[in-house]
Amino acid sequence: MGQLFLKVLIVGLNFLGFFYPLVDFRFSGKTGGQKPNFVIILADDMGWGDLGANWAETKDTAHLDKMAAEGMRFVDFHAAASTCSPSRASLLTGRLGLRNGVTHNFAVTSVGGLPLNETTLAEVLQQAGYVTGMIGKWHLGHHGSYHPNFRGFDYYFGIPYSNDMGCTDTPGYDHPPCPACPQQSRPSRNPERACYTDVALPLYENLTIVEQPVNLSSLAQKYAEKATQFVQHASASGRPFLLYVGLAHMHVPLSVTQLSACPPGRRPYAAGLREMDSLLGQIKDKVDRTAKENTLLWFTGDNGPWAQKCELAGSTGPYTGLWQTRQGGSPAKQTTWEGGHRVPALAYWPGRVPINVTSTALLSVLDIFPTVVALAQASLPPDRHFDGLDASDVLFGRLQSGHKVSGKVMYSRPGSSTGQQPPLAQDLPPRCNFFARESGHLNVQDLARVNSSIIDRSPAVYNIGPKLGLMSYSLSSSLGGAKACDGSVGPEQHHELPLIFNLEDDSAEDVPLERGGTEYQTVLPQVRRVLADVLQDISEDNTSSADYTQDPSVAPCCNPYRMACRCQTT
């Protein structure tokens, strides 16, 4: 009770600003032994084909491509979800949304966040003597104890959710565009445009809002400065460190930067890629100058590109979901098609990770948690199950394979087919994609995929660890795409026997296997057994439930007496 009172007291004082000058880069207390440092960089809405090392058509990622040449590039790496909050929750807990409770995105007015009984990677490493810092997008709850400073991070600088969840004075590129923050009168809201006008996008340093609205044009450089300062000060402290960077790139709105010499329709996106690439290059350069031989730098993405943003969305490379696009709708972000969750991934650690290696090992964001915990010589939190594996042997070139199989499972809550409640999609690390509908109980025989919807009402797609050896397949029974650039949303189509795609031969998911064929008949029973095992494991686990209630009073606001909560910048 005493510890709880002290925590609440500190929260209150910090929100009043009393401790702000003290909560910055002042780290002390050396630890024994030489534990490695970790820098985890998570891009937002970046497609697999947005990395030049993956896709020759991309010419805007020079620093990332150099990092790939100096380290390991993963070509079969998958996000833990195809939407923002669930993907980030899985990265920081090593657990699926069905376990950690984060099943869809949190809102500006969300009271809760990542359940407090879930242990984050930062909390594990804090207990192991690490200095921990986070720069960038959080999106796991901003109110009270859900703030990053109370989830294991000694230092935080960033925005509490996506960069389109608040107005700014520099709106940037979006499709359709949103207006700047109001200066005097309150504008009328257009629900079809999904623009925020009531509350400006805030920028936090620890528990204090230091800028509202954020200047998006200078945000990347501020992130670079704060990240490099953290690396410098943490290295000087003599303690190992964890730095987690949640980039705003490539989520819309794209900042207004100098446009690159690309075809006119792609200039804003190409310029955004270059800005993101430059930011990463600055962080990597600082690591190289201060802690090169003892730091693992891991770069990946939270989900695939947001196709409905048209020329402001990225590339899925060859994972184009052709079967779905012919029906209408997008097969990228907010879907369980391959382009929705296969993401770029690079690892860099001079002297430890072999150079210029392309790994075909099947891995996912869920593997980052157990891998980092093992390398830090820390212990996994007890009394719960984890969905990733320790990929150290893959990173160091001792193994060529990761998960043996993967698939996806989707749950549809009762009432979802009538629109009473949004679907809840869960996804297993993707090689073989399979789905099940829940109507009060788990029914392995009813394989189903349902439509994705827009942010905050979309299903979450999770990658669950594979359980047995299969080839590369994509399998689905009820199909529907997310909203596409042309505004179409693929109609849900149910198949008594699911469609199965062999991703080795058909990366575009174009032509399904023949249902009467030997390959189809071999794969389907195995997939159903895997699904049953996974659901049984989850049912026996200690699971959490996130609080998704909303209250307008919890929206971040540094000055409620001014339009859009506008306050002076620092």
Residue pairs with C-beta under 8 A, 6 or more apart in sequence:
7 145
7 150
10 19
11 144
11 145
11 147
11 150
11 207
13 19
14 20
14 23
14 149
14 206
14 207
14 208
15 207
15 208
17 208
19 207
20 205
20 206
20 207
20 208
23 149
23 154
23 155
23 206
23 207
24 155
24 205
24 206
25 155
25 229
25 230
25 233
25 234
26 233
27 131
27 154
27 233
27 234
27 237
27 239
28 237
29 237
29 239
30 237
30 238
30 239
31 129
31 238
31 239
31 240
33 377
34 294
35 128
35 129
35 130
35 240
35 376
35 377
36 240
36 294
36 295
36 296
36 349
36 375
36 376
37 234
37 235
37 240
37 241
37 242
37 243
37 287
37 291
37 294
37 295
37 296
38 125
38 241
38 242
38 243
38 295
38 296
38 298
38 372
38 375
38 376
39 231
39 242
39 243
39 245
39 283
39 287
39 295
39 296
39 297
39 298
40 91
40 242
40 243
40 244
40 245
40 298
40 368
40 372
41 245
41 247
41 280
41 283
41 297
41 298
41 299
41 300
42 88
42 91
42 136
42 244
42 245
42 246
42 247
42 300
42 301
42 302
43 247
43 249
43 250
43 276
43 299
43 300
43 301
43 302
43 343
43 344
44 84
44 137
44 162
44 246
44 247
44 248
44 249
44 250
44 251
44 301
44 302
45 250
45 251
45 252
45 301
45 302
45 303
45 304
45 305
45 306
45 313
45 314
45 333
46 249
46 250
46 276
46 301
46 305
46 314
46 343
46 344
47 250
47 301
47 304
47 305
47 313
47 314
47 315
47 316
47 317
47 332
47 339
47 343
47 344
48 54
48 55
48 304
48 315
48 316
48 317
48 319
48 339
48 342
48 343
48 344
49 55
49 57
49 58
49 314
49 315
49 316
49 317
49 318
50 58
50 61
50 250
50 273
50 305
50 314
50 315
50 344
51 58
51 61
51 64
51 65
51 68
51 344
51 346
52 58
52 59
52 60
52 61
52 62
52 64
52 65
53 61
53 64
53 65
53 68
53 69
53 73
53 346
54 73
54 75
54 317
54 344
55 315
55 317
57 315
58 273
58 315
59 270
60 260
60 262
60 270
60 273
60 274
60 277
61 273
61 274
61 277
62 277
62 281
63 277
63 278
63 280
63 281
63 284
64 277
64 280
64 299
64 344
64 346
66 281
67 280
67 284
67 297
67 299
67 346
67 348
68 346
68 356
69 355
69 356
70 348
70 350
70 355
70 356
71 297
71 346
71 347
71 348
71 349
71 353
71 354
71 355
71 356
71 357
72 346
72 347
72 348
72 353
72 354
72 357
72 358
72 359
72 395
72 397
73 345
73 346
73 357
73 358
73 359
74 300
74 345
74 346
74 347
74 359
74 361
74 363
75 358
75 359
75 360
76 342
76 359
76 360
76 361
76 362
76 363
76 402
76 431
77 300
77 342
77 343
77 344
77 345
77 363
77 364
77 365
78 341
78 342
78 343
78 362
78 363
78 364
78 365
78 406
78 429
78 430
78 463
79 87
79 300
79 301
79 302
79 303
79 304
79 341
79 342
79 343
79 364
79 365
79 463
80 86
80 87
80 90
80 91
80 96
80 364
80 365
80 366
80 462
80 463
81 87
81 90
81 97
81 302
81 303
81 341
81 427
81 460
81 461
81 462
81 463
82 303
82 304
82 333
82 334
82 335
82 336
82 340
82 341
82 425
82 427
82 452
82 458
82 460
82 461
83 104
83 105
83 303
83 333
83 334
83 455
83 458
83 459
83 460
83 461
84 105
84 137
84 139
84 161
84 162
84 302
84 303
84 455
85 102
85 104
85 105
85 106
85 139
85 140
85 460
86 97
86 102
86 103
86 104
86 105
86 460
86 461
86 462
87 302
87 303
87 365
88 137
88 138
88 139
88 140
88 246
88 302
89 95
89 97
89 100
89 101
89 102
89 114
89 118
89 140
90 96
90 97
90 100
90 102
90 365
90 366
90 387
90 462
90 463
91 121
91 302
91 365
91 366
91 368
91 369
92 114
92 120
92 121
92 122
92 140
92 151
92 244
92 369
93 99
93 100
93 114
93 118
93 119
93 120
93 121
93 369
94 121
94 366
94 368
94 369
94 370
94 373
94 380
94 386
94 387
94 388
95 118
95 366
95 384
95 385
95 386
95 387
96 366
96 387
96 426
96 462
96 463
96 464
96 538
97 103
97 426
97 460
97 462
98 411
98 426
98 462
98 538
98 543
99 384
99 385
99 387
99 538
99 541
99 543
99 544
100 114
100 115
100 118
100 543
100 544
100 546
101 114
101 115
101 118
101 543
101 544
101 545
101 546
102 114
102 115
102 140
102 460
102 546
103 424
103 460
103 546
104 422
104 424
104 456
104 457
104 458
104 459
104 460
104 548
105 139
105 161
105 162
105 455
105 456
105 458
106 112
106 113
106 139
106 140
106 141
106 161
106 548
107 161
107 165
107 456
107 550
108 161
108 165
108 166
108 196
108 199
108 555
108 556
109 550
109 551
109 552
109 554
109 555
110 141
110 142
110 143
110 547
110 548
110 549
110 550
110 554
111 143
111 547
111 549
111 550
111 551
111 554
112 141
112 143
112 146
112 546
112 547
112 548
112 549
113 140
113 141
113 142
113 143
113 146
113 546
113 547
114 120
114 140
114 141
114 146
114 151
114 546
115 544
115 545
115 546
115 547
116 145
116 146
117 544
118 544
119 381
120 151
120 152
121 152
121 242
121 244
121 368
121 369
121 372
121 373
122 132
122 134
122 148
122 151
122 152
122 153
122 242
122 244
123 151
123 152
124 152
124 373
124 376
124 378
124 379
124 380
124 381
125 132
125 152
125 240
125 242
125 372
125 373
125 376
125 378
126 132
126 152
126 154
127 378
128 376
128 377
128 378
129 239
129 240
130 239
130 240
130 241
130 242
130 376
131 154
131 234
131 237
131 239
131 240
131 241
131 242
132 152
132 153
132 154
132 155
132 241
132 242
132 243
132 244
133 153
133 154
133 155
133 156
133 230
133 234
133 241
133 242
133 243
133 244
134 148
134 153
134 155
134 156
134 157
134 158
134 243
134 244
134 245
134 246
135 156
135 157
135 158
135 223
135 226
135 227
135 230
135 243
135 244
135 245
135 246
136 157
136 158
136 159
136 223
136 244
136 245
136 246
136 247
136 248
137 158
137 159
137 160
137 161
137 162
137 163
137 246
137 247
137 248
137 251
138 147
138 148
138 156
138 158
138 159
138 160
138 161
138 246
139 160
139 161
139 162
139 246
140 146
140 148
140 151
141 147
142 160
142 161
142 204
142 554
142 556
143 554
144 150
147 156
147 160
147 207
148 156
148 158
149 156
149 206
149 207
153 244
155 206
155 230
156 204
156 205
156 206
157 203
157 204
157 205
157 206
157 222
157 223
157 226
158 203
158 204
158 223
158 246
159 201
159 202
159 203
159 204
159 214
159 219
159 248
160 202
160 204
160 556
162 251
162 455
163 201
163 214
163 216
163 219
163 248
163 251
163 252
163 253
164 174
164 178
164 196
164 251
164 252
164 253
165 196
165 201
166 196
166 199
166 200
166 201
166 202
166 213
166 214
167 178
167 179
167 180
167 181
167 182
167 195
167 196
167 197
167 199
167 200
167 201
167 213
167 564
168 180
168 181
168 200
168 201
168 213
168 214
168 215
168 216
168 253
169 180
169 181
169 213
169 215
170 180
170 215
170 216
170 217
170 255
170 256
171 177
171 178
171 179
171 180
171 216
171 253
172 216
172 217
172 252
172 253
172 254
172 255
172 256
173 252
173 253
173 254
173 255
173 256
173 268
173 312
174 252
174 253
174 254
174 309
174 312
175 252
175 308
175 309
175 310
175 311
175 312
176 193
177 253
178 193
178 195
178 196
178 253
179 187
179 195
179 197
181 197
181 200
181 213
181 563
181 564
181 566
182 197
182 563
182 564
183 563
184 563
185 563
186 197
186 198
186 563
187 197
189 195
189 197
189 198
194 454
194 455
197 564
198 555
198 564
199 555
199 556
199 557
199 564
199 565
200 212
200 213
200 214
200 564
200 565
200 566
201 212
201 213
201 214
201 216
202 209
202 211
202 212
202 213
202 214
202 556
202 557
202 558
202 565
203 209
203 210
203 211
203 212
203 214
203 219
203 222
204 210
204 556
209 556
209 557
209 558
209 567
210 569
210 570
211 567
211 569
211 570
212 556
212 557
212 558
212 559
212 564
212 565
212 566
212 567
213 564
213 566
215 569
216 248
216 253
216 255
216 256
217 255
217 256
217 257
219 248
219 255
220 248
220 249
220 255
220 275
220 276
220 278
220 279
221 279
223 245
223 247
223 248
223 279
224 278
224 279
224 282
224 283
227 243
227 245
227 282
227 283
227 286
228 282
228 283
228 286
230 241
230 243
231 241
231 243
231 283
231 286
231 287
231 290
231 291
232 286
232 290
234 241
234 243
235 241
235 290
235 291
240 376
242 372
245 283
247 276
247 279
248 255
249 272
249 273
249 275
249 276
249 279
250 269
250 272
250 273
250 276
250 305
250 314
251 306
252 306
252 309
252 312
254 268
254 269
254 271
254 272
254 312
255 272
255 275
257 271
257 272
257 274
257 275
258 271
259 267
259 268
259 270
259 271
260 267
260 270
260 271
260 274
262 270
262 271
265 311
266 311
268 311
268 312
269 311
269 312
269 313
269 314
280 299
283 297
284 297
284 348
287 295
287 297
292 350
293 350
293 351
295 349
296 347
296 348
296 349
296 352
296 353
296 372
296 375
296 395
297 346
297 347
297 348
297 349
298 345
298 346
298 347
298 348
298 368
299 344
299 345
299 346
299 347
299 348
300 343
300 344
300 345
300 346
300 365
300 368
301 343
301 344
301 345
302 343
302 365
303 333
303 334
303 340
303 341
303 343
303 461
304 314
304 316
304 319
304 332
304 333
304 339
304 340
304 341
304 342
304 343
305 313
305 314
305 315
305 316
305 332
305 333
305 339
306 313
306 332
306 333
306 334
307 313
307 330
307 331
307 332
307 333
307 482
307 483
307 484
307 485
308 330
308 482
308 483
308 484
308 485
308 487
309 485
310 485
313 332
313 485
316 331
316 332
316 338
316 339
316 342
317 339
318 507
318 508
319 331
319 337
319 338
319 339
319 342
319 507
319 508
319 509
320 331
320 339
320 508
320 509
321 330
321 331
321 332
321 335
321 337
321 338
321 339
321 481
321 508
321 509
322 508
322 509
322 510
323 479
323 499
323 501
323 509
323 510
323 511
323 512
324 330
324 331
324 335
324 337
324 479
324 481
324 490
324 509
325 331
325 481
325 484
327 479
327 481
327 490
327 491
327 493
328 481
328 484
328 488
328 489
328 490
328 491
329 335
329 451
329 480
329 481
329 482
329 483
329 484
329 488
329 489
329 490
330 481
330 482
330 483
330 484
330 485
331 337
331 338
331 339
331 340
331 481
331 482
331 509
332 339
332 340
332 482
333 340
333 482
334 340
334 452
334 453
334 454
334 455
334 458
334 459
334 461
334 482
334 483
335 452
335 461
335 481
335 482
336 408
336 410
336 425
336 427
336 433
336 435
336 449
336 461
336 476
337 474
337 481
337 509
338 430
338 433
338 474
338 503
338 507
338 509
340 461
340 482
341 427
341 430
341 461
341 463
342 430
343 365
345 363
347 353
347 395
349 395
352 395
352 396
353 395
353 396
353 397
354 396
354 397
357 397
359 394
359 400
360 400
361 391
361 394
361 399
361 400
361 401
361 402
362 401
362 402
362 403
362 404
362 406
362 429
362 431
362 466
363 391
363 394
363 402
363 403
363 429
364 388
364 403
364 406
364 429
364 430
364 463
365 463
366 386
366 387
366 388
366 429
366 463
366 465
367 388
367 389
367 390
367 391
367 402
368 388
369 386
369 388
370 380
370 386
370 388
370 389
370 390
370 391
371 388
371 389
371 390
371 391
371 392
371 395
373 379
373 380
374 390
374 392
375 392
380 386
383 542
384 541
384 542
385 537
385 538
385 541
385 542
387 462
387 463
387 464
387 465
388 465
389 402
389 403
389 465
391 402
393 399
394 400
394 401
394 402
403 429
403 431
403 465
403 466
404 466
404 467
404 468
404 469
404 470
405 431
405 432
405 466
405 467
405 468
405 469
405 470
405 530
406 428
406 429
406 430
406 431
406 432
406 463
406 464
406 465
406 466
407 428
407 429
407 430
407 431
407 432
407 433
407 434
407 464
407 466
407 473
407 475
407 527
407 530
407 531
408 426
408 427
408 428
408 430
408 433
408 434
408 435
408 461
408 462
408 463
408 464
409 426
409 427
409 428
409 434
409 435
409 436
409 464
409 531
409 534
409 535
410 423
410 424
410 425
410 426
410 427
410 435
410 436
410 437
410 448
410 449
410 450
410 459
410 461
411 423
411 424
411 425
411 426
411 436
411 437
411 438
411 442
412 423
412 424
412 437
412 438
412 439
412 448
412 450
413 421
413 422
413 423
413 424
413 438
414 421
414 438
414 439
414 440
415 421
416 422
416 423
416 424
416 450
417 450
422 453
422 457
422 458
422 459
423 450
423 451
423 453
423 459
424 459
424 460
425 435
425 449
425 450
425 452
425 459
425 460
425 461
425 462
426 460
426 461
426 462
426 464
427 433
427 461
427 462
427 463
427 464
428 434
428 462
428 463
428 464
428 465
428 466
428 530
428 534
429 463
429 464
429 465
429 466
430 463
430 474
431 466
431 470
431 471
431 472
431 473
431 503
432 466
432 470
432 471
432 472
432 473
432 474
432 475
432 523
432 527
432 530
433 473
433 474
433 475
433 476
433 501
434 447
434 475
434 476
434 498
434 527
434 528
434 530
434 531
435 447
435 448
435 449
435 475
435 476
435 477
435 478
435 498
436 442
436 443
436 444
436 446
436 447
436 448
436 531
436 535
437 443
437 446
437 447
437 448
437 478
442 535
442 539
444 528
444 531
444 532
444 535
445 528
446 477
447 475
447 476
447 477
447 498
447 528
448 477
448 478
448 494
449 476
449 477
449 478
449 479
449 480
450 459
450 478
450 480
450 492
451 480
451 481
451 482
451 489
451 490
451 491
451 492
452 458
452 459
452 480
452 481
452 482
453 459
453 482
454 483
458 482
464 534
466 530
467 530
467 533
467 534
468 526
468 529
468 530
470 523
470 526
470 527
470 530
471 502
471 504
471 523
472 502
472 503
472 504
473 500
473 501
473 502
473 503
473 523
473 527
474 500
474 501
474 502
474 503
474 509
475 498
475 499
475 500
475 501
475 523
475 524
475 527
476 495
476 498
476 499
477 494
477 495
477 496
477 497
477 498
477 499
478 492
478 493
478 494
478 495
479 490
479 492
479 493
479 495
479 499
480 489
480 490
480 491
480 492
480 493
481 488
481 489
481 490
482 489
483 489
497 515
497 524
498 524
499 512
499 513
500 512
500 513
500 520
500 523
500 524
501 509
501 510
501 511
501 512
501 513
502 513
502 519
503 509
513 519
513 520
513 523
514 520
555 565
556 565
557 565
558 565
558 567
559 565
559 566
559 567
